[in-house]
Amino acid sequence: MAQLTVDFVVTGDPQRAQATVVTALAAAQFRLTWESPWSGVAERGNKTMNFLFGAFAQYFKVDMQLTDAGDGRTVVRVVRSNSGAMGGVAGVARIRKQFAAVASALEHAFRGAGVLVARNDIAG
C-alpha cells in the first residue's frame, strides 16, 4: 500500500510546530498557504502545466493539520493530496518519492529541533 499520511507527535505548542513545518517546507521550495492556524497546504510546481504536459511538468501538494494533543504535545498530520496520475506511471512513482522526501525532511527538522516524540506512517 502507498503511504498517504504521516503523523508527527512533537513536544511544544502548535505555533512552534507550525514554525518548524514552515522552515522545513520553505527550504524544499514549497509554497505554503495557511487556511487557519490549524490547517494549511504546501504546493510545489504548477497544476495546470502538470495537467497539460503530464510527467514533464511536476505538481505536488500536501495538506497539513495541526492538533493540540494536550500534555504539551502537538500532532502534525501531513497528507499526500495528489496521486501523480496525470503523469502516468512515472508521475505516480515521482509523487510517492516526493512524499517520502517531505516526510523525511519534516522528521529531520523535528529531530533537529529536539521535539520529535513519534512518527506514525499511515498507509492507504
C-alpha positions in Angstrom: 0.0 0.0 0.0 1.1 3.6 -0.7 2.0 5.9 2.1 -0.7 8.6 2.2 -0.4 10.2 5.7 2.3 10.7 8.3 1.6 11.9 11.8 4.4 13.5 13.8 3.9 13.8 17.5 6.1 16.6 18.8 6.6 18.4 22.1 5.6 22.1 22.3 2.7 24.2 21.3 1.2 24.2 17.8 2.7 27.6 16.9 6.2 26.1 17.4 5.3 23.0 15.4 3.9 25.2 12.6 7.1 27.3 12.5 9.2 24.2 12.1 7.0 23.0 9.3 7.2 26.3 7.5 11.0 26.4 7.8 11.4 22.8 6.5 9.0 23.1 3.6 10.1 26.5 2.5 13.6 25.2 2.3 12.3 22.4 0.0 10.8 25.2 -2.2 7.1 24.7 -1.3 4.6 27.5 -1.4 2.7 27.4 1.9 -0.9 28.7 2.4 -2.4 28.5 5.9 -6.2 28.4 5.8 -6.2 28.7 9.6 -3.7 28.4 12.4 -4.5 24.7 12.4 -4.5 23.7 8.7 -2.7 24.5 5.6 -1.5 23.4 2.2 2.0 23.1 0.7 2.4 23.1 -3.0 5.3 22.8 -5.4 5.1 23.0 -9.2 2.3 24.0 -11.5 -1.0 22.2 -11.6 -2.1 23.5 -15.0 1.3 22.6 -16.6 1.1 19.2 -15.0 -2.4 18.7 -16.5 -1.2 19.7 -19.9 2.2 18.0 -20.0 1.9 15.2 -17.6 5.2 13.8 -16.2 7.1 16.6 -17.9 5.7 19.2 -15.6 5.6 18.4 -11.9 3.0 19.4 -9.4 2.9 18.2 -5.8 0.6 19.0 -3.0 0.3 18.1 0.7 -2.3 19.0 3.2 -1.3 19.7 6.8 -3.3 19.7 10.0 -2.1 20.6 13.5 -3.8 19.3 16.6 -3.1 20.2 20.2 -2.8 16.7 21.7 -2.7 18.0 25.3 0.1 17.3 27.8 2.4 19.8 25.9 2.3 17.9 22.7 1.2 18.6 19.1 0.3 16.2 16.3 1.3 17.4 12.9 -0.5 15.4 10.2 0.8 15.6 6.6 -1.4 14.1 3.9 -0.5 13.4 0.3 -3.1 15.3 -1.7 -2.4 14.2 -5.2 -1.5 10.9 -6.8 0.5 12.0 -9.8 -1.8 10.0 -12.1 -1.7 12.8 -14.7 1.9 12.0 -15.2 1.2 8.3 -15.8 3.3 5.6 -14.0 6.3 7.8 -13.8 4.2 10.6 -12.2 2.8 8.2 -9.6 6.3 7.0 -8.7 7.6 10.5 -8.6 4.8 11.7 -6.2 5.5 8.7 -3.9 9.2 9.6 -3.8 8.4 13.3 -3.2 6.0 12.5 -0.3 8.6 10.2 1.3 11.2 13.1 0.9 8.8 15.6 2.5 8.1 13.2 5.4 11.9 12.7 5.9 12.6 16.4 5.7 9.9 17.1 8.4 11.2 14.2 10.6 14.8 15.6 10.3 13.6 19.1 11.1 11.6 17.9 14.2 14.6 15.8 15.3 17.0 18.7 14.8 14.8 20.9 16.9 14.7 18.2 19.6 10.9 17.9 19.7 10.1 14.7 17.9 8.3 12.2 20.1 7.0 9.8 17.4 6.4 9.3 13.7 3.4 7.3 12.6 3.1 6.3 8.9 -0.4 5.5 7.8 -0.7 3.5 4.5 -3.7 3.8 2.3 
